[in-house]
């Protein structure tokens, strides 16, 4: 449980006695998807649910690219760099999205997120420890650095 008392998805972590059944299902799903040319993140998922790595751990090795990959709008037009960010960068209905996307503040977020692996701490105002975008970030990293993934882990990230 985090400092705010929110359990998040931790209540859905499977019990150890279920690992065998889950592993079998994951192997079947992976084989099926790969046979159709569809890449998976099954191995990463397996490591996460077994708690072999913590949510923030990938960011000790790789940068966060999410400042370039996506954005979140709330129902009144506030623009957030990530769904785990607490503070908006502005309101698109007031400033326009382009102005916010290209703002100094958003650029600073991108820079801090890109340096997360050097700092080894979350980006201020963002709940990186519960990041749902780590798989997307790993995919970008692997695409940009196809040989480096082998250096960080014998199994790679995915």
TORPA-4810 file (N, C-alpha, C, O; in nm, 3 decimals):
<nodes>
NODE_1_0.085_-0.118_0.000_0.000_0.000_0.000_0.090_0.123_0.000_0.190_0.127_0.071_X
NODE_2_0.054_0.224_-0.079_0.136_0.344_-0.084_0.099_0.440_0.029_0.010_0.411_0.110_X
NODE_3_0.169_0.555_0.033_0.152_0.649_0.142_0.009_0.702_0.155_-0.033_0.738_0.265_X
NODE_4_-0.065_0.708_0.046_-0.201_0.761_0.052_-0.302_0.656_0.099_-0.419_0.688_0.118_X
NODE_5_-0.257_0.532_0.116_-0.347_0.427_0.160_-0.417_0.356_0.047_-0.500_0.268_0.072_X
NODE_6_-0.387_0.390_-0.077_-0.450_0.327_-0.193_-0.379_0.197_-0.227_-0.258_0.196_-0.250_X
NODE_7_-0.453_0.088_-0.230_-0.394_-0.042_-0.258_-0.370_-0.064_-0.406_-0.289_-0.148_-0.445_X
NODE_8_-0.441_0.011_-0.490_-0.425_-0.005_-0.634_-0.456_-0.147_-0.678_-0.548_-0.210_-0.627_X
NODE_9_-0.379_-0.194_-0.772_-0.401_-0.328_-0.827_-0.331_-0.437_-0.747_-0.339_-0.554_-0.782_X
NODE_10_-0.261_-0.399_-0.638_-0.188_-0.498_-0.560_-0.278_-0.608_-0.504_-0.232_-0.719_-0.478_X
NODE_11_-0.407_-0.578_-0.487_-0.499_-0.680_-0.436_-0.525_-0.790_-0.539_-0.576_-0.896_-0.506_X
NODE_12_-0.488_-0.763_-0.665_-0.509_-0.862_-0.771_-0.389_-0.952_-0.796_-0.394_-1.039_-0.882_X
NODE_13_-0.281_-0.931_-0.720_-0.162_-1.014_-0.737_-0.199_-1.158_-0.701_-0.254_-1.182_-0.593_X
NODE_14_-0.170_-1.252_-0.790_-0.208_-1.391_-0.764_-0.129_-1.454_-0.649_-0.018_-1.413_-0.619_X
NODE_15_-0.190_-1.553_-0.588_-0.125_-1.628_-0.481_-0.021_-1.721_-0.542_-0.035_-1.765_-0.656_X
NODE_16_0.084_-1.751_-0.466_0.190_-1.840_-0.514_0.137_-1.973_-0.566_0.188_-2.027_-0.663_X
NODE_17_0.036_-2.025_-0.501_-0.017_-2.156_-0.543_-0.083_-2.151_-0.682_-0.107_-2.256_-0.742_X
NODE_18_-0.111_-2.032_-0.731_-0.170_-2.017_-0.864_-0.066_-2.000_-0.975_-0.102_-2.001_-1.092_X
NODE_19_0.061_-1.984_-0.939_0.165_-1.957_-1.038_0.174_-2.064_-1.147_0.188_-2.030_-1.264_X
NODE_20_0.165_-2.190_-1.110_0.176_-2.298_-1.209_0.068_-2.287_-1.316_0.097_-2.295_-1.435_X
NODE_21_-0.055_-2.270_-1.273_-0.168_-2.257_-1.365_-0.152_-2.132_-1.453_-0.175_-2.136_-1.574_X
NODE_22_-0.112_-2.022_-1.391_-0.094_-1.898_-1.465_0.019_-1.912_-1.566_0.005_-1.869_-1.681_X
NODE_23_0.130_-1.972_-1.525_0.243_-1.990_-1.617_0.203_-2.073_-1.738_0.243_-2.042_-1.850_X
NODE_24_0.125_-2.176_-1.716_0.079_-2.260_-1.827_-0.007_-2.177_-1.924_0.010_-2.185_-2.045_X
NODE_25_-0.099_-2.100_-1.869_-0.185_-2.016_-1.953_-0.103_-1.910_-2.028_-0.130_-1.881_-2.144_X
NODE_26_-0.005_-1.853_-1.961_0.080_-1.754_-2.026_0.162_-1.816_-2.138_0.177_-1.756_-2.245_X
NODE_27_0.215_-1.936_-2.115_0.291_-2.006_-2.219_0.203_-2.033_-2.341_0.246_-2.015_-2.454_X
NODE_28_0.080_-2.077_-2.316_-0.012_-2.104_-2.426_-0.045_-1.976_-2.503_-0.046_-1.975_-2.626_X
NODE_29_-0.071_-1.869_-2.430_-0.103_-1.740_-2.495_0.017_-1.690_-2.576_0.002_-1.642_-2.688_X
NODE_30_0.136_-1.701_-2.518_0.257_-1.655_-2.587_0.281_-1.736_-2.715_0.309_-1.678_-2.821_X
NODE_31_0.269_-1.867_-2.707_0.288_-1.953_-2.824_0.187_-1.917_-2.933_0.224_-1.905_-3.050_X
NODE_32_0.061_-1.900_-2.895_-0.044_-1.866_-2.990_-0.013_-1.733_-3.059_-0.018_-1.724_-3.181_X
NODE_33_0.019_-1.630_-2.979_0.044_-1.498_-3.036_0.169_-1.496_-3.125_0.167_-1.439_-3.234_X
NODE_34_0.276_-1.558_-3.078_0.398_-1.560_-3.158_0.380_-1.637_-3.289_0.441_-1.603_-3.390_X
NODE_35_0.296_-1.741_-3.287_0.271_-1.818_-3.409_0.200_-1.733_-3.514_0.201_-1.767_-3.633_X
NODE_36_0.140_-1.627_-3.471_0.070_-1.536_-3.563_0.147_-1.406_-3.585_0.094_-1.309_-3.640_X
NODE_37_0.273_-1.406_-3.542_0.359_-1.289_-3.565_0.330_-1.172_-3.474_0.366_-1.059_-3.506_X
NODE_38_0.266_-1.197_-3.359_0.233_-1.090_-3.266_0.329_-1.097_-3.147_0.334_-1.197_-3.077_X
NODE_39_0.404_-0.988_-3.126_0.498_-0.981_-3.015_0.420_-0.969_-2.884_0.307_-0.920_-2.883_X
NODE_40_0.480_-1.014_-2.775_0.411_-1.010_-2.646_0.501_-0.951_-2.538_0.622_-0.934_-2.558_X
NODE_41_0.440_-0.921_-2.426_0.516_-0.882_-2.306_0.491_-0.985_-2.196_0.494_-0.952_-2.077_X
NODE_42_0.468_-1.109_-2.235_0.436_-1.216_-2.141_0.547_-1.234_-2.038_0.519_-1.249_-1.919_X
NODE_43_0.672_-1.233_-2.082_0.781_-1.257_-1.988_0.794_-1.144_-1.886_0.822_-1.169_-1.769_X
NODE_44_0.773_-1.021_-1.930_0.773_-0.908_-1.837_0.657_-0.923_-1.738_0.676_-0.907_-1.618_X
NODE_45_0.540_-0.954_-1.789_0.424_-0.972_-1.702_0.450_-1.080_-1.598_0.417_-1.063_-1.480_X
NODE_46_0.510_-1.188_-1.641_0.541_-1.299_-1.550_0.634_-1.251_-1.438_0.614_-1.286_-1.322_X
NODE_47_0.734_-1.172_-1.472_0.827_-1.121_-1.371_0.757_-1.023_-1.277_0.786_-1.021_-1.157_X
NODE_48_0.667_-0.942_-1.331_0.597_-0.845_-1.246_0.502_-0.912_-1.148_0.502_-0.879_-1.030_X
NODE_49_0.421_-1.007_-1.196_0.324_-1.065_-1.103_0.392_-1.152_-0.999_0.337_-1.172_-0.891_X
NODE_50_0.508_-1.204_-1.029_0.583_-1.281_-0.929_0.663_-1.189_-0.838_0.733_-1.235_-0.747_X
NODE_51_0.653_-1.060_-0.864_0.723_-0.958_-0.787_0.875_-0.977_-0.794_0.946_-0.949_-0.698_X
NODE_52_0.923_-1.027_-0.909_1.066_-1.040_-0.927_1.130_-0.906_-0.957_1.250_-0.886_-0.935_X
NODE_53_1.050_-0.813_-1.006_1.095_-0.675_-1.021_0.984_-0.586_-0.969_0.866_-0.621_-0.976_X
NODE_54_1.021_-0.474_-0.916_0.923_-0.377_-0.870_0.885_-0.287_-0.986_0.957_-0.280_-1.086_X
NODE_55_0.773_-0.218_-0.973_0.725_-0.134_-1.082_0.827_-0.030_-1.127_0.838_-0.004_-1.247_X
NODE_56_0.901_0.029_-1.035_0.996_0.134_-1.071_1.125_0.074_-1.128_1.199_0.146_-1.196_X
NODE_57_1.155_-0.052_-1.104_1.282_-0.112_-1.145_1.320_-0.089_-1.290_1.437_-0.059_-1.315_X
NODE_58_1.231_-0.101_-1.387_1.275_-0.076_-1.524_1.335_0.063_-1.542_1.423_0.083_-1.626_X
NODE_59_1.288_0.158_-1.462_1.335_0.295_-1.476_1.470_0.317_-1.409_1.522_0.429_-1.412_X
NODE_60_1.527_0.214_-1.349_1.666_0.224_-1.305_1.758_0.190_-1.422_1.879_0.215_-1.416_X
NODE_61_1.701_0.132_-1.527_1.779_0.092_-1.644_1.749_0.176_-1.767_1.839_0.203_-1.847_X
NODE_62_1.625_0.216_-1.785_1.585_0.285_-1.908_1.517_0.417_-1.877_1.467_0.437_-1.766_X
NODE_63_1.516_0.508_-1.974_1.443_0.635_-1.957_1.292_0.615_-1.969_1.244_0.509_-2.010_X
NODE_64_1.220_0.718_-1.934_1.076_0.722_-1.961_1.054_0.809_-2.084_1.097_0.924_-2.088_X
NODE_65_0.988_0.753_-2.182_0.962_0.823_-2.308_0.818_0.873_-2.315_0.777_0.928_-2.417_X
NODE_66_0.741_0.854_-2.209_0.598_0.877_-2.219_0.561_1.022_-2.251_0.454_1.048_-2.306_X
NODE_67_0.647_1.115_-2.220_0.621_1.255_-2.255_0.609_1.278_-2.404_0.557_1.381_-2.447_X
NODE_68_0.656_1.183_-2.484_0.643_1.191_-2.631_0.540_1.092_-2.684_0.496_1.103_-2.798_X
NODE_69_0.502_0.994_-2.601_0.415_0.886_-2.648_0.266_0.911_-2.628_0.184_0.862_-2.706_X
NODE_70_0.231_0.985_-2.527_0.089_1.001_-2.497_0.062_1.122_-2.411_0.153_1.195_-2.373_X
NODE_71_-0.062_1.140_-2.382_-0.107_1.254_-2.302_-0.243_1.215_-2.241_-0.312_1.127_-2.293_X
NODE_72_-0.279_1.280_-2.133_-0.410_1.254_-2.073_-0.485_1.386_-2.060_-0.431_1.487_-2.015_X
NODE_73_-0.611_1.381_-2.099_-0.702_1.495_-2.082_-0.807_1.454_-1.980_-0.854_1.341_-1.983_X
NODE_74_-0.843_1.544_-1.890_-0.957_1.513_-1.805_-1.083_1.571_-1.871_-1.075_1.629_-1.980_X
NODE_75_-1.196_1.556_-1.808_-1.324_1.591_-1.871_-1.343_1.741_-1.890_-1.432_1.782_-1.965_X
NODE_76_-1.263_1.824_-1.824_-1.278_1.969_-1.844_-1.164_2.027_-1.928_-1.153_2.149_-1.942_X
NODE_77_-1.079_1.940_-1.984_-0.976_1.986_-2.077_-0.837_2.003_-2.019_-0.746_2.045_-2.091_X
NODE_78_-0.818_1.971_-1.891_-0.684_1.978_-1.834_-0.594_1.874_-1.900_-0.638_1.763_-1.929_X
NODE_79_-0.468_1.912_-1.923_-0.373_1.827_-1.994_-0.266_1.779_-1.895_-0.199_1.859_-1.830_X
NODE_80_-0.251_1.648_-1.887_-0.152_1.585_-1.800_-0.051_1.508_-1.886_-0.088_1.453_-1.990_X
NODE_81_0.072_1.504_-1.843_0.176_1.435_-1.918_0.159_1.284_-1.914_0.211_1.213_-1.999_X
NODE_82_0.087_1.236_-1.815_0.073_1.092_-1.792_-0.049_1.069_-1.704_-0.092_1.160_-1.633_X
NODE_83_-0.104_0.951_-1.710_-0.222_0.923_-1.625_-0.184_0.914_-1.478_-0.273_0.913_-1.392_X
NODE_84_-0.057_0.905_-1.447_-0.012_0.900_-1.308_0.036_1.037_-1.259_0.081_1.050_-1.145_X
NODE_85_0.028_1.140_-1.344_0.069_1.276_-1.307_-0.043_1.344_-1.230_-0.161_1.330_-1.264_X
NODE_86_-0.006_1.418_-1.127_-0.105_1.482_-1.041_-0.141_1.625_-1.084_-0.252_1.671_-1.061_X
NODE_87_-0.047_1.692_-1.147_-0.067_1.834_-1.180_-0.077_1.853_-1.331_0.008_1.805_-1.406_X
NODE_88_-0.182_1.922_-1.376_-0.194_1.948_-1.521_-0.096_2.056_-1.566_-0.052_2.140_-1.487_X
NODE_89_-0.062_2.051_-1.694_0.024_2.154_-1.754_-0.055_2.271_-1.807_0.003_2.371_-1.850_X
NODE_90_-0.183_2.260_-1.805_-0.270_2.366_-1.853_-0.402_2.308_-1.899_-0.425_2.188_-1.891_X
NODE_91_-0.487_2.395_-1.948_-0.619_2.354_-1.995_-0.627_2.379_-2.145_-0.609_2.492_-2.191_X
NODE_92_-0.653_2.274_-2.221_-0.656_2.282_-2.368_-0.768_2.372_-2.419_-0.755_2.431_-2.526_X
NODE_93_-0.877_2.385_-2.344_-0.986_2.472_-2.389_-0.949_2.619_-2.372_-1.006_2.706_-2.438_X
NODE_94_-0.855_2.647_-2.282_-0.814_2.785_-2.258_-0.690_2.823_-2.341_-0.688_2.929_-2.403_X
NODE_95_-0.589_2.736_-2.342_-0.462_2.768_-2.409_-0.447_2.703_-2.546_-0.372_2.753_-2.630_X
NODE_96_-0.517_2.595_-2.567_-0.496_2.516_-2.688_-0.391_2.410_-2.660_-0.291_2.434_-2.592_X
NODE_97_-0.414_2.293_-2.713_-0.325_2.180_-2.685_-0.183_2.204_-2.737_-0.087_2.173_-2.666_X
NODE_98_-0.168_2.258_-2.855_-0.036_2.278_-2.915_0.052_2.364_-2.825_0.171_2.334_-2.808_X
NODE_99_-0.002_2.467_-2.768_0.075_2.555_-2.680_0.121_2.479_-2.556_0.234_2.497_-2.510_X
NODE_100_0.035_2.396_-2.501_0.070_2.318_-2.382_0.175_2.212_-2.417_0.275_2.198_-2.347_X
NODE_101_0.152_2.139_-2.525_0.243_2.032_-2.568_0.384_2.085_-2.593_0.482_2.016_-2.564_X
NODE_102_0.394_2.206_-2.645_0.524_2.266_-2.678_0.576_2.360_-2.569_0.673_2.432_-2.591_X
NODE_103_0.512_2.361_-2.453_0.550_2.454_-2.346_0.682_2.414_-2.279_0.728_2.301_-2.290_X
NODE_104_0.741_2.512_-2.211_0.863_2.489_-2.135_0.839_2.385_-2.025_0.923_2.298_-2.002_X
NODE_105_0.726_2.396_-1.957_0.695_2.301_-1.850_0.688_2.157_-1.899_0.741_2.066_-1.835_X
NODE_106_0.624_2.137_-2.013_0.614_2.001_-2.069_0.752_1.953_-2.112_0.784_1.836_-2.095_X
NODE_107_0.833_2.042_-2.168_0.969_2.006_-2.209_1.052_1.967_-2.086_1.132_1.873_-2.093_X
NODE_108_1.034_2.037_-1.976_1.106_2.003_-1.853_1.062_1.866_-1.801_1.144_1.787_-1.754_X
NODE_109_0.930_1.838_-1.808_0.884_1.705_-1.770_0.952_1.598_-1.855_1.002_1.499_-1.801_X
NODE_110_0.954_1.617_-1.986_1.016_1.519_-2.075_1.162_1.496_-2.039_1.210_1.383_-2.038_X
NODE_111_1.233_1.604_-2.010_1.374_1.593_-1.976_1.391_1.514_-1.846_1.476_1.425_-1.838_X
NODE_112_1.313_1.547_-1.745_1.322_1.476_-1.616_1.284_1.329_-1.633_1.349_1.241_-1.576_X
NODE_113_1.181_1.302_-1.711_1.139_1.163_-1.734_1.248_1.088_-1.811_1.274_0.971_-1.783_X
NODE_114_1.310_1.153_-1.905_1.415_1.090_-1.984_1.538_1.058_-1.898_1.615_0.968_-1.932_X
NODE_115_1.556_1.131_-1.789_1.671_1.109_-1.701_1.637_1.025_-1.578_1.718_1.014_-1.487_X
NODE_116_1.519_0.965_-1.575_1.476_0.888_-1.458_1.573_0.776_-1.424_1.597_0.747_-1.307_X
NODE_117_1.630_0.712_-1.525_1.723_0.603_-1.500_1.855_0.653_-1.444_1.927_0.576_-1.380_X
NODE_118_1.889_0.776_-1.465_2.012_0.833_-1.408_1.989_0.877_-1.263_2.076_0.861_-1.179_X
NODE_119_1.870_0.932_-1.236_1.838_0.980_-1.101_1.795_0.867_-1.009_1.816_0.875_-0.888_X
NODE_120_1.735_0.763_-1.065_1.682_0.648_-0.989_1.570_0.687_-0.894_1.548_0.621_-0.792_X
NODE_121_1.498_0.796_-0.926_1.383_0.839_-0.848_1.271_0.881_-0.944_1.297_0.917_-1.059_X
NODE_122_1.150_0.877_-0.895_1.034_0.917_-0.976_1.044_1.063_-1.018_1.113_1.143_-0.955_X
NODE_123_0.974_1.095_-1.124_0.962_1.234_-1.167_0.870_1.304_-1.067_0.764_1.251_-1.033_X
NODE_124_0.909_1.421_-1.022_0.828_1.494_-0.925_0.686_1.514_-0.978_0.667_1.559_-1.091_X
NODE_125_0.588_1.480_-0.895_0.449_1.497_-0.932_0.390_1.382_-1.011_0.274_1.388_-1.052_X
NODE_126_0.468_1.277_-1.034_0.423_1.163_-1.112_0.443_1.036_-1.030_0.546_1.022_-0.963_X
NODE_127_0.350_0.947_-1.033_0.358_0.822_-0.956_0.424_0.713_-1.039_0.359_0.616_-1.079_X
NODE_128_0.552_0.729_-1.064_0.626_0.637_-1.151_0.630_0.495_-1.096_0.639_0.399_-1.173_X
NODE_129_0.623_0.480_-0.965_0.628_0.347_-0.905_0.508_0.261_-0.944_0.514_0.138_-0.934_X
NODE_130_0.400_0.324_-0.987_0.283_0.247_-1.030_0.253_0.274_-1.177_0.137_0.278_-1.219_X
NODE_131_0.358_0.291_-1.255_0.345_0.328_-1.396_0.283_0.217_-1.481_0.336_0.106_-1.486_X
NODE_132_0.172_0.247_-1.548_0.114_0.149_-1.639_0.177_0.152_-1.778_0.141_0.073_-1.865_X
NODE_133_0.272_0.243_-1.798_0.331_0.261_-1.930_0.470_0.203_-1.942_0.539_0.226_-2.042_X
NODE_134_0.514_0.127_-1.842_0.651_0.073_-1.846_0.672_-0.018_-1.966_0.781_-0.020_-2.023_X
NODE_135_0.570_-0.092_-2.005_0.586_-0.180_-2.122_0.605_-0.097_-2.248_0.688_-0.131_-2.332_X
NODE_136_0.529_0.011_-2.264_0.546_0.098_-2.380_0.685_0.159_-2.380_0.750_0.167_-2.484_X
NODE_137_0.730_0.203_-2.263_0.864_0.260_-2.253_0.971_0.156_-2.287_1.069_0.189_-2.353_X
NODE_138_0.953_0.035_-2.242_1.050_-0.071_-2.273_1.052_-0.102_-2.422_1.158_-0.126_-2.479_X
NODE_139_0.936_-0.101_-2.484_0.929_-0.126_-2.629_1.002_-0.017_-2.706_1.073_-0.046_-2.802_X
NODE_140_0.985_0.109_-2.665_1.055_0.218_-2.731_1.206_0.200_-2.711_1.284_0.212_-2.805_X
NODE_141_1.245_0.172_-2.588_1.387_0.153_-2.558_1.446_0.040_-2.644_1.553_0.055_-2.703_X
NODE_142_1.375_-0.072_-2.650_1.423_-0.185_-2.730_1.433_-0.148_-2.877_1.526_-0.191_-2.946_X
NODE_143_1.338_-0.068_-2.926_1.343_-0.026_-3.065_1.459_0.066_-3.094_1.520_0.060_-3.201_X
NODE_144_1.491_0.153_-2.997_1.601_0.247_-3.014_1.737_0.183_-2.987_1.839_0.225_-3.042_X
NODE_145_1.738_0.081_-2.902_1.863_0.018_-2.859_1.850_-0.135_-2.863_1.853_-0.198_-2.758_X
NODE_146_1.835_-0.193_-2.979_1.807_-0.337_-2.986_1.914_-0.426_-2.924_1.882_-0.535_-2.877_X
NODE_147_2.037_-0.385_-2.922_2.142_-0.469_-2.864_2.156_-0.450_-2.714_2.197_-0.542_-2.645_X
NODE_148_2.123_-0.332_-2.663_2.139_-0.304_-2.520_2.048_-0.389_-2.433_2.085_-0.422_-2.321_X
NODE_149_1.930_-0.425_-2.482_1.839_-0.503_-2.398_1.903_-0.633_-2.354_1.872_-0.683_-2.246_X
NODE_150_1.990_-0.687_-2.435_2.057_-0.812_-2.400_2.162_-0.791_-2.292_2.195_-0.884_-2.217_X
NODE_151_2.215_-0.670_-2.282_2.316_-0.641_-2.181_2.255_-0.629_-2.042_2.319_-0.663_-1.943_X
NODE_152_2.132_-0.580_-2.035_2.068_-0.557_-1.905_2.011_-0.683_-1.843_2.003_-0.693_-1.720_X
NODE_153_1.974_-0.778_-1.923_1.910_-0.898_-1.870_1.928_-1.011_-1.970_1.914_-0.989_-2.090_X
NODE_154_1.959_-1.131_-1.922_1.973_-1.243_-2.017_1.843_-1.270_-2.092_1.846_-1.326_-2.201_X
NODE_155_1.730_-1.233_-2.035_1.601_-1.257_-2.100_1.549_-1.132_-2.170_1.444_-1.137_-2.234_X
NODE_156_1.620_-1.021_-2.159_1.568_-0.896_-2.213_1.454_-0.845_-2.125_1.432_-0.896_-2.015_X
NODE_157_1.382_-0.748_-2.173_1.272_-0.690_-2.096_1.139_-0.756_-2.129_1.051_-0.760_-2.044_X
NODE_158_1.123_-0.806_-2.250_0.990_-0.857_-2.288_0.991_-1.005_-2.308_0.888_-1.064_-2.339_X
</nodes>
